[in-house]
Amino acid sequence: MRFERVWWGALSLLAASPAWAADGYSVLGDWPVKATSESGIEAGLKGNLSYDVARFGGADGGAFADDDAWRRQELSAFVRKPGMFELALGYDFRNEVWLDNFVRISGAAGDLRIGQFKTPVGYEESAVSTTATTFMERALPVTAFYAGRRLGADWTYEKIPNWYLNAAVQAGGDLLGDNRGRTLGARAVFNPVKDENQVLHLGLSASNEKRDDDSLRLQVRPEAFLAARRLVDTGALNRVEGIARYGVEAIWQRGPLLLQSEYLRIGVDRDGVADYSADGYYLAASWVLTGEKRGYKSAAFGNLKPRRDWGAVELAARYSHIDLDDAGVALGGRQRDWTFGANWYLGQHFRLQFNYVWAEARRRGTGLDPQIAQLRAQIYF
């Protein structure tokens, strides 16, 4: 069984680590993936290799095929001098997409970035690294409404205490030549509480997109990458004049407890036909049994760094809901997912994730309710 192979592989890593440490190096410790010159210029690599295994069950599990495959094969390089400049180049070889590729200049007036980067609406996608997600996949509305990466320029300002401000102008699509059009977006985050023990994060975001092809389609699979079918789907919406996205995010971390929620809405203006709108939200909670807490920087929570040789353990639960029905326009369907997760952080660069997803979807009078058990083995640096 694939589950067993991944599990025993993780235990082998844990067992091998002390032997490696005897020679002055631990496979579960920090890795030398960055070099710093005498002038303070840093050059390094970032990577994320994730392999997934999924098993489908429940009354409708037979509508899906058990599978295993690479989820991501991301590799990025950077050169930077903190507080002055950064050059980044990244590619996902599994999904054959360019990642963040940009030049950033930093100064007293904030950070100016030019290149390809994420659009600002959808906290889990726009702000959280793929190596720091609590669950294996983002929540339903984030996946469905997120606009992806675009070429453009943005400005970020963090010099007002407890505030994070970001505004972007993106045009011309992305580096693959897709998603041509223009997007204006902004995100603002306020921290009424931020100290060593707790962080309260309150955020608003919005964007307006004009696509050159005047079309849009919203669809989403259950919160499992290896689920090939989309359970809710608007079909193609044509004669689209503009797409407005809105997001509200609220997150509270106190020690090892993290509570997170987000509401997203999309409105589609159409020429000569009825407009369309849809929305969704999620509520999530996680508890680190071993006591660690996530770092917080630039209005986003990062990954855990275990304090013990054998790692850190985290339990999590999430409820997601999305509504793609708009009477008289599109009956895309409604879906809700319950996801329960457990994460084992083996040192600073290895993680095992287990998620159990119970999905319920209804579209045009029919429905599917698959249950999914999935496991991910991840190496990140």
ABEGO torsion letter per residue (X at the ends): XAAAAAAAAAAAAAAAAAAAAAAGBBAABBBBABBBBAAGBBBBBBBBBBBBBBBBBEAAAAABBBBBBBABBBBBBBBBBBGABBBBBBBBAAAGBBBBBBBBBBBAAEBBBBEBBBBABGAAAAABBAAABABABBBAAAAAABAEBBBEBBBBBAABBGBBBBBBBBBGEBAAGBGBEBBBBBBBBBBABBBAABBBBBBBBBBBBBBAAGBBBBBBBBBBAABABBABBAEBBBGBABBBBBBBBBBBBBEABBBBBBBBBBBBBBBGBBBBBBBBBBBBBBBBAAGBBBBBBGGBBBBBBBABAAEBBBBBBBBBBBBABBBGABBAEBBBBBBBBBBBBBEAABBBBBBBBBBBBBBGGBBBBBBBBBBBBBBBX
